[in-house]
Amino acid sequence: MGPRAAPLLPLLLALLGRPDPGRAEGCDLQPVTGESPITLSYTTSTVPRGCVSSGSLGTDHEVHVLSVKWSKAPTVLLTVSVTPGADACGRSPVLVLLCARCFANITSRCPHLLIHTDAHLISGTTAEPPKASSEEELLNWAQSTYGGITSYSELRDPRWVQLRLGEDASSPPNCIPQNHFNAMLHLETEVFFHGVKSCSHGDTQSTRAAHIIHLQPEPSSLITEVNLSLSCPENHVSNQILILQSRANLTWSLSFKKCNIQVMASGNYKIMTIFPTLLPGELLPDTEQDLIAKAFEKNYSTIASYSAIPATTRISMEIQENKAAKKVTEMITPMTRLTPAPELQPHQLLLLLKPWTCTDETMEITIIKSHLKVIKDLDIKDITLRDINCQAEKNATHFMLKSPLSHCGTLLGGRGYANNELLIKLSKGTELQDIRVAFQCEIPRELFLRLFPTAAFEVPQTELEVNKEAFLQASMMWDDHPADLQLKDCWLVAPGREPVLLVQDGEAHDVGVAVLEGPPSSHGRKIWRFRFTYAVPEGGRIPFSATLKCKAGLQNNTNFEKVLEVTVKDTWRPPNSRGLGLAAVLGITFGAFLIGALLTAGLWCIYSRTRPISKLQPVSSTAPASESSSTNHSIGSTQSTPCSTSSMA
């Protein structure tokens, strides 16, 4: 292939669905040496070294030996659970636990469990710990003390251990340790992973980060589903992605706690805490460099963690709080002002705090007042943006300001940044001074979803009303080639119901959906709008919440996904079925009117028949004969008419 063909390589790779490995250049994964950005553990029955034997069958005890080693000083309580085998607790079991420097809690339903350990136990009694400093000495001690060993397992960095009692006559007569030993028949453990790697793309300033878990292939593995539990800190940012690489026929069952994170999986996956519907994954590369390139292709320029772990059925992952931000907060909190920087100026503090955040539509400033106490002898009176009419609101704890990017003097620069200035009015005694702090706010390269109640698209909300039109807007800032960015699909997912495809390739896909014309693109921002109705048949179950999920993408198969969780509001039907319907109300009203009319007619008839005759004669005797005759005839006719409802009618 000649040099002129080289530019075709990225195109060919894109057509094949593979990332361009050149994207990973400049990112050399290195082990994390300081505080790890994540805490990760997984379950396994494969131990670094172990063995089983039938040597204890002819003795009074079955003997299980655990030797625990730590990569670093243990900070968690080790839990060891001993469960009875097929013959319950018929024979008195022995547990030998070598775990120096650790605290342990050993539980068992066998009342006669004998424990030898050098660990600090939370409860329970122990016998004399073994005097052994090596694996050989430990096994020799157990053999000489009890005459045989049932199992031996070396464990590294365990969180908990479940040991199942029982002996197998088909095991070898002697327990000879082997490397990478499968102890599935008698042991399962959850171990911490300390091999996390990370890297970033050169000198990038982006906060978009990827966490990659790469399950190592094992041809003999029978695992078909992996349960992953992910927890995040309180103020977890939403510009992160979790990439899960495994065999294509594997299912990932995900549980999130306080997390708003994008997911990309090579197998099928379901997010149990949002919607349990099985979602299709995509074909992901199976090498380290290609996975990094895939993350960069999705515009995540930092690999916050890369973890290559063995095949497992359960993974626990916890994303740690941003340490740098935590140190800044600790430095400026009043309780930690023992060593403050007295020379810290207001503009330095604000550049350190970076209290501004941007979306593709708005800029928001939030400053905690207690953080400003570091600035001694100065009182902040007012905060505005470059346009002094855009003034921050303040309460007892915060200064807050929110503005559209098109207002308040905000200038949109290239490469996804918004520029403005903070104007701060300070007072020191009677002296007033103004401080101007110029700043640059990054506009995330991510898809944004907003739900509106009307076609004016003015005030977004997170409530979706049943059987009522709703208006959804998807938008994204993409400076490079905005025309290449297209809305691929949008789904409405509710628990207990099949997902509804609303829009596909920019076209309405459902009967109740209409694609609307959005405003023209400006400054590289694309906007898509459509109208839909969440229809629930009468008597149908109405969920408490639902999820809107949209995907936008480029021609090179780079995709951006966003999930918007909404609460479902039912306002179209009466609050309960015991109230009166419209027909009943109209019927009662008409009946009351008819009864009133009949009573009035009856009373008038009775009154007319009982009036004195003299009062019925003409008032003047000089009236003409014709008039008198006519009057008498009329009265006579009235008197002769019977009082009946039929005549009144």
Steps between C-alpha positions, in 0.01 A plus 500: 500500500652831388515819703200643317286215629576577864219760538253230395577290809266688741220481241547126451505444876183704541327289234606188688366642827845516658655810658807660353791390727671828417249672730671334799835662426627708789313290757735255667312310772692503827419341839333741741755566774310750717137501602305279260206665320293187563465215747433176314447147626374181338400149604707197408571143600845497344776562754868583436606174665298214647433129530256239636559152638326200651760473775258615773239228436653261749534762776269665753486833317477651157759777481483808276796736480476861374811713453416866433748744346454873442633733230469787746395539862140373530235765567189280502362235730553152354186288522539121496183290482525126562197307372421134569539236231275206413555330837430828685737539792542130573876517532669774697648741238821696543574838340858623488510868398838665455425872464748724676408869546134445418168511682266212426147387574450122477146364496381138485191291566725226634520550879817292535713686246857524626692809388876557488586854388735791554236750386314732737155346529190714553326211678560138582775308672818367348759235570874558490601651161744300288866586525572524129661758277474320167260283305708187565517561875126568514406176320749297703351640820144411394607152388688423819229644727192335344642222285359624171391807297168531316575819306754779476440839332723803469297820465608848393311811615169330585191694607308189608540123481234231494637156592285190444576201719529155352756238394549315174638146503611538138743782591875431505631352827734793558432874474767627260442872413461593133504842336173649372298234680124463440339464845141517370382192693569646842577874481377831358652838578474864401841660452613858448664583168816712530612494138312813386669698222424845362612759246388823337521634149796739511431834669123481457284715726183295450323347798347222290637173634463131422507201735581173320448150641651230281398144591783270398379217272501150646396234247385258772288759681129418530403850617207649307408800719699754700342709777673836534422737787621858449487778759605863457570794731229752589601763246582261218542669161310354207775530237641149550454172318528138613636266230446127567693260279420128508386216279217606273263237644533631858224696675585790732251567781575850633394665826583869545502702822515882469649460152422677174737333257495386138540126431656314210510119518613229262222267612136569578436703812218618724501779758296360786469830689358684194328241280554123498444464126783320322683743271724395213870570535749555222811331372795640695869441426683253722841662534620765742602752233180458299283546810686824579452611140128420531471724805683783322277446198202568727673824602604382850857626516596360842517131592423541869532126561583191298446168681576165339350233728428126472158368404260543791131504586499804733686831492481785751630837385506830683605823329688707752453869563724729297801535728620831357160662546479353848836650596393842371180479702689395812745784457231764485258364760493696826567190710830438321636852501790417728743550212322725247683692236481858632610641167209335314328772299131493394577440134742218592236336718235513225739357243574224751134427574380525137136552610372514141339217307358506148262298289444558130228748598577659836775625728462458876705655781474356853726632775481370856530795735699309762774445241543874471590538868857420405517856365564682826359843586307520173123490460346409164207729427404400150593266213403552136610381159649721230152644448437660841126445459568129550527505877546197725226413745614436854364323803649406834743248349550563127542745214317361195466619142362323194495644151453385139823492301353764269462755783705687759793574270600135458718439195521159338855416404623216290546139614202501736571780747292794627680813622377757749611698806400512864473853639525497879429799723698480825507716808774532757370725771384812318718432198337352189678321220406309185670180385467360149568127446501376141420131462442233239222244545518169317187395311487120523496311175203293598137459407247694710132410541235742623126439541253787462124525568425727201619564147659826617797297634556753779514340845618137515349257746543142614130406515331303223120522502298200384299536177618856453735641239860545610787663315854361502812682391835333434798726444875485481796727433729369225738755352691279259239404241147567632339367183646154570318476834160331471235380745488123466220391733299585810319252726240524774549228760263437791511212753268215412447615140680439174738782398345737245715625212402864451745624236744319273744670260322831549158362402196434719465128568180489710145613421488763774835657408563804282842638412507880536717754327770617739683831504791537257839376613730765642856486633514129416194412712246259351144481633234235433142535622194276489159459659364179649225372727551241771176307454373267771165324434225550756548252781863446406773508761675836523866482612654747742789580265618457145820550303568686178812381321645656184804436286675734257792400283752592235562336167809327643281303746586723796186501717381716788225378732297678766240378748237727658302360792154649547215452746165401354205720593140385453261798476251395234282268711319569833707444814273210606210298362254586778423852370202583276551501127381774264192305390389449861542869579295604192228250582463623858488863380229431241295299752514780754388752235206281393381444856519873571301584188223249587474623859469861383228410248307303762505783753384751237208274405387464863529873556294576187208271607474633853494878428165683594252552208460869578867555431450350160237763384589799284638796690271756324121453438521734205707258303357409160279196481729325265792552734298380803379198315844420389635530849232283654543243230867486563456458873230248451729301281771506762268385771371213297850368423607228745834538684705223340854463400391414149323830447794687649730322272 
